[in-house]
Amino acid sequence: MVPTIAPMISVWGQCLMQNSNPSSIFCMILLRVRSSYPVTLSVLLILLLSACSAASVKMSDGHVQSLSDAFVGREFVFRTNWHKGMMIYQRKPINNWFASMHNQTKQVKREKHKLGEQIAAGGEVATITSVEPLYNYRLYLGFKTNQGRFGHLVVLSENNKSWSSEFYKDMTDEMATVAWVENQLTNRAIQFFDTNEKSSQAVVTEVNAPTEQLQLSPPPAQRQQRSEIPSITQLRVDAQPARVKPGETVSLFLDYRVGSTNAKNIDVTEVRNLSFKGNTIPRYPKQQMKSLSAGSHGSNYRQKIPAAAKPGIYSYRGEVCISNSCSSQSVTFTVAP
């Protein structure tokens, strides 16, 4: 006897109303049919029984608490526009869950390009309010923006690239360490504020004041093999948002990678300069010396735009110096009237 699909549809609808996970819904349907047709579906249930528990949270309560202690209350700035439904997969923001699927059908390819409602603009500041795992492969970090809007930063574990897009690696205590979560978040999605970072002085409206020119004094080159000389690569300079109004804040990003065979104690100098109509803004450039290890690094400087700021296009030039070599890039942002 072939089972009717009526009870299946009934269970599916009830579960969707309760925002249940698709894997759990599927298991409930199997169990409902199994109760009426024990012999016919016994083998099938045995093969698929593991799917009923696959979506359960794999983190311990104690580890979730340690993640909450590490992130709740921390202030950050968005490095890109953040929309409802967006997630972070393999350290990159994606439009929605479909973009993480292994099976890229025509429908999935269409869906993965869709964007939901914008929650925050690039350059907007927010604070982490909660940390909570969901299913076996998602970590939700709730946030509240300075504009009073609420949303989530959703971190996904890696897809196992199996025939089913539901098969993700379990997000366990060992995987979702504080360092791993922060690395997922800060690659391209957000930037946490450093504890020693201070808000900058307002951009002045006049540029005729004398400007003290910065003189860089890089440390003398070390006597070492050419392959061991530190270098700066993958430099990325950005100003967000690209259009600001007086009273708002522009975030000046500076991201780069330090290449070296040495693991630590590499002297690096970060320099930021702002100019307007070819003239350097007073109190700029701004210089910061750091001792870093090899790898990816980044920082953010918040510049408030005063109410009397002149409208127009401002230029931000970011520069990173190491040993006797410097790399720089420039971008512009607009101060609206």
N, C-alpha and C positions, 0 to 999 in steps of 0.2 A: 504494500500500500504506500502511495506517495504522500508524504505529509503536506498538509495545506500550508500556504504561506501566510495565512491570516494571523496566526499567533506570532510569527516572526515580525511582521509589520507592526503589530501591536506593541511588542517589547521594544523594538527599535524606536518607535515614536515616543514611548515613555522615557526611554533613556536619553534621547536627544533633548527632551524638555528639561531634564535634570543636568544637562551639560556633561554627560558622561563621556569617557574616552571611547573611541571607536572600537578598540580591541576588547574592552570590557563589554560593550554592547553586543559584539559578535558572540562572545562567550555566553552571555545570558540567553541569546537566541538558541544556541546549541543545547544548552541545558534544558530549555523549555521543550524543544523537540525531542530531546533524549528521554524525557519523562514519559512521552507517549509512544516512542518507538525505540525501546531499549536495545533490541537485537540489531536492528538495521544500522544504527549509528554508533554502536559500541566501539568499533575499530577507529572510526573517524574521530570520536571524542578522545580516545587515548592519544592519537597523533597530535591533536590540537589543544589538549588540556593545558599545556604549558603557556599557551597564549593568554589564558585567563588571568595569570599572575604576572605576565610580562610587563604590564603597565604600572605595577605597584611601585611606590617610591623605594629606592634602594639605599637612601642615606639614613644614617642613624639620627635620632633626635638630638643627641649631643653634638654631632657634627653640624647639623643645621643651626644650632645655637651658636657654635663657634663662627659660622659664616655671618650670622646676624650681628654678632659682636664686632666683626671685622668691617662690615659695610654699612649697617644702619647708622644714619646720622651724618654720613660723609657727603660733602657737597661736590658737585661736578658740573661740567659744562658739556653740552652736546656738540659733537664735532660734525654732525650732519643733521638734516631735518629728520625728525622721528615721527613716524606715523603709527596709528593703531594697527596692531597685527604684525609689526616688524619684529624680527628676531635676530639673534647673533649666532651665526653658524661658521665654525672654523675661523673665528676671530674677525669675521666680516659681517656687517649689517645686511640682512636680506629682507625683501619686501614682505614675505609671509612664509608660512610653513611649507608651501608647495615648492619653494626654491631649494629646499634641502632634500627633496625626494630623489631617490636613485632612479626610479622608473619615470623618465621624462616623456610621458605621453603627450599627445597634442593638447589635451585638456589641461594637463599640468603646466605645459609651457605657456598656455594662455593665462592661467591663474597666477603663476608666479610673478608676473609683471604688474599685478594690480596693487595699488596702494590704498590704504584706508585713510581715515581722518587724521590730519596732522595734529599731533599732541604738543610738540615743541619744535622750535626752529633751531637751526644750527647757531651756536653761540649763546643759547638760552641756558640759564643756570637752574639746577634742580638738586634735590636732596633724596638720598636713599631712605625709604621709610620701612621696608620689610624685605625679608628673604624667605622664600618658601619653595620647596621642590614640588613638582607636579609630574605624575607618571614616573617612569623610570629614566627619562631622558631630557627633562626640562627643569630649569631653575628660573624661578620668577623673582626679580628684584623690583619691588614697588618703588615708585618715586613720586614726588610732588614738585612741580616747577614753581619758580618764584611768582608766576602768574596765577598760581592756585589750581593748575590742572593736574590730574592724576593719571598715571600710566604704569607700564611695566617694561623693564628690560628683560627679555627672555633669552636665556642662554641654552643652546641645544648641544647635546652630545653628538658625536660623529655617527653618521649613517653607516651601517655595516655593508652597504652596497649589495644587499641581497635582493632576491626577487620581490620581496615585500618592502615597501617604503616605511612600514611601521617598525622595522627591525633596526633599532638604534642601540649603540653601546650603552650599557647601564651606567648611569651617573652615580657612582659610588663615592664613599668617603675618600678613597684613595685617588680617584680621578679629580673630583671637584674640590681641590685644595684652595685656600685663599689666594695663593699665587696664580693658580690656573684660572680661576674665575676672573681675577683682576686683569690677567693677560688677555682673556677673551673680550672683556669690556673695553679696554683702553687701546686696542690696536687701531680701530677706526671709528668706533661708536661714540665714546665719551672720553673725557680727560678729568681725572680727579684733581682737585686743587692741592698743591703741596702745603704742608702745615706751616712752612715758613714763608709762603707766598703772601705778599701784601698787595692790596689794591693800589693802583697807580694814581698819580695826581691827574686832575682833569686836563684834557687837551686844551691848551690856551688858544685864544682866537687870533692873536697877533703873532707874527713870526719874525719881527724885526729885532727881537732881543738877541744879544750876542750868545752864541752857542759854543759851549766848550767841546772841542773836538776830541774824540776818544782816540787814545794811543794804545794800541795793543802791544803787549810785551810777552810774546809767547816764550815758553821755556826753551832753553837751548836743546838742539836736537841730540838725542841719545846716540851713542856709538853702538850701533847694532846692525845686523844684517838688513839689507833692503827689504826683504820679505817681512821683517818684523816691524817696520815703520808703521805707526798707527795711521789710519785714514778715515775720512768721512765720506759715507756713501748714502744713497737713498734719502737725500735731503728733501724735505717737504715743508713749505712755508704756506700758511693760510691765515686769513682773517675772516672771522665769522661773528655775526652775520655780515654779508657783503654790503648791506644797506642798513644804516642805523640812523636814529633820530637823536637830537640833543636830549641829554638825560639818560640815554641808554649806554650800554657797555659793549665794546668790541673785544673779542678774544683773539690774541695774537699767538698763533700756534707755531711751534718750531719742533719738527720731528726729524730724526736722522739715525744712522747706524754707525757705530764705531767699529772699525775693523782692525783687529790686532791679534797677534799670537799671545800677548799678555792678557791675563784674565782680569786684572784690576789696576787701579791707581794710574789711569791715563788722564792727563790734564787736558781739559776741554774748556774753551771759552765760547759762550753764547752771547751774541750781540743782536739787539733789536734797534731799528731806527725808523722813525716816523717823519715824513715830510709832507709839505703842502705847497703846491705850485713851485716845486723845486727847492724849497727852503726847509731846512731841518727844524723840527719843532723843538722849542726850548726844553731842557731836561732830557733830551735824547742826544746820542744813542744811549741805550741801557746795556750794561755789561754784567755778566755773571760767570764766575769761574767755578768749575766743577771737577771733581775727581771721579771718573767713571770706569766701569769695566767694559769689556768688549760686548757688543750687542746693540739692540734697539733702545733708543731713549727719546724722550719728548718732554716738552714743558709748555706752559700756557701763561701768558701775561694779560691781565684784564685792564683795559684802558677805558676809563669813563669819558664820555663826551659831554662837555658842559652845555648848559642851556644857551650860552651865547656863542657857541662854536660856529665858525663860518661854514656854510654849506659848500660842498664840492667834493672832488676826488682826492683822497689821501693815499699816499704810498707807504706800504710797510715792507721793509727790507730786513730779512733774517739772515744771519751769518753765523757759521760755526767754524772755529779755528782750532787746529790741533797741530802741535809741533810747529813747523814753519809753513803750514798750508791752511788756507781758508776756503770754504765753500759758501755760496750765498744764493738767494733767490728773492724775487720781489713780487708782491701782489698789491692790488689796490682795493679800497673799499670806499663807499660813498656816504657822506654825511648829508642827509636830506634836510631841506629847510623846515 
